[in-house]
Amino acid sequence: MRAIPWIFAWSQNRLLLPAWLGAGQAIQFSIDHGHLKQLEEMCREWPFFSTRLGMLEMVYTKTNASISKYYDEQLVAEELWPLGEQLRSRLAQDIKAVLMVENSDHLMEQNPWGAELFACVTSMLSLSTCFKPSYYNVLARPKKSTHRSTMHSW
């Protein structure tokens, strides 16, 4: 599979797997091996590491486990549902690991402007899903004219 459809598929089901899988698990591994204080210091003192954690938070904020589960239930063979559950569980664990290193209670706590932006975008996306596809089809269909054009050719 080529990269673009791969990324699109994980974006469409709101799991965004290629953007976070492995990162939080590596952080948790370091925490489990007694390096939490070092990770906290890196978060405070290393701009690259702090930015990487911020990027992970942004990706985590864009994920939606409920939509991912819905996609599984609608499109995936039932015998593969446990894989989706494992991935959603891994996502929740990874979020906790990043929040622990940042000493935050919730995602985007260090970036309130970004959190507000995501809240606005999410509410707009939720609103747009209220419209049925047939509504869009009506809007996209050109209206038939009942009168002749008033345009003249010279």
GUKE-206222 format. One line per 8 residues: their letters; for each residue x, y, z of C-alpha. Coordinates in steps of 0.5 Angstrom, whole numbers. Each point is the difference from the previous one (the first is absolute). Layout:
a = X Y Z; ...
This chain:
mraipwif = 0 0 0; 3 7 -2; 0 5 6; -5 5 -2; -6 -5 0; 3 -3 6; 0 7 4; -7 2 -3
awsqnrll = -3 -7 3; 3 1 7; -2 8 0; -7 -2 -3; -2 -5 6; 3 5 5; 5 -4 3; 6 3 -4
lpawlgag = 5 -6 2; 6 2 -4; 1 7 4; 0 -3 7; 1 -8 0; 6 -1 3; 2 7 3; -4 -1 6
qaiqfsid = 2 -7 2; 7 2 -1; -1 5 5; -4 -4 5; 6 -5 -1; 5 5 3; -5 2 6; 0 -7 1
hghlkqle = 7 -1 1; 1 6 5; 1 6 -5; -6 4 1; 4 6 4; 5 0 -6; -6 0 -5; -3 6 4
emcrewpf = 6 4 -1; 1 -2 -7; -7 3 -1; 1 6 4; 7 1 -3; 1 -3 -7; -4 4 -5; 0 -5 -5
fstrlgml = -3 -5 5; -5 4 2; -2 2 -7; -1 -8 -1; -4 -1 6; -5 6 -2; 0 -3 -7; -2 -6 3
emvytktn = -6 3 4; -2 4 -6; -1 -7 -4; -3 -3 7; -5 5 0; -2 -1 -7; -1 -7 1; -7 -3 2
asiskyyd = -1 -7 3; -7 0 -1; 0 1 -8; 5 -5 0; -4 -5 3; -6 2 -4; 5 -1 -7; 2 -7 3
eqlvaeel = -7 -2 1; -3 2 -7; 6 -2 -4; 5 -5 3; -1 -8 1; -3 -1 7; 6 -5 2; 5 6 -1
wplgeqlr = -4 5 5; 5 -2 5; 6 3 -4; -4 7 0; -1 -1 8; 7 -1 1; 2 6 -4; -5 5 3
srlaqdik = 2 -3 7; 7 2 -2; -2 7 -2; -3 1 7; 7 -3 3; 4 4 -4; -4 7 1; 1 -2 8
avlmvens = 7 -1 -1; 1 7 -4; -4 4 5; 4 -3 6; 7 2 -3; -4 7 -1; -3 0 7; -6 2 -3
dhlmeqnp = -7 -2 1; -3 0 -7; 2 1 -7; 2 7 -3; 1 2 7; 6 4 -1; -3 3 -7; -7 3 2
wgaelfac = 0 3 -7; 1 -6 -3; -5 -4 4; -5 6 -1; 1 -1 -8; -1 -7 0; -7 1 4; -2 4 -5
vtsmlsls = 2 -4 -6; -3 -6 3; -7 3 2; 0 2 -8; 2 -7 -2; -6 -2 5; -5 4 -3; 2 -1 -7
tcfkpsyy = -2 -8 1; -7 2 2; -1 1 -8; -2 -6 -4; 3 -1 -6; -6 1 -4; 0 7 2; 7 1 -3
nvlarpkk = -3 -3 -6; -5 5 -1; 4 6 1; 5 -3 -5; -5 -1 -5; -1 6 -5; -7 2 -1; -3 0 -6
sthrstmh = -2 6 -3; -8 1 -2; 2 6 -4; 4 2 -6; 7 4 1; 0 7 -1; 7 0 -3; 0 2 -7
sw = 6 -2 -5; 2 6 -4
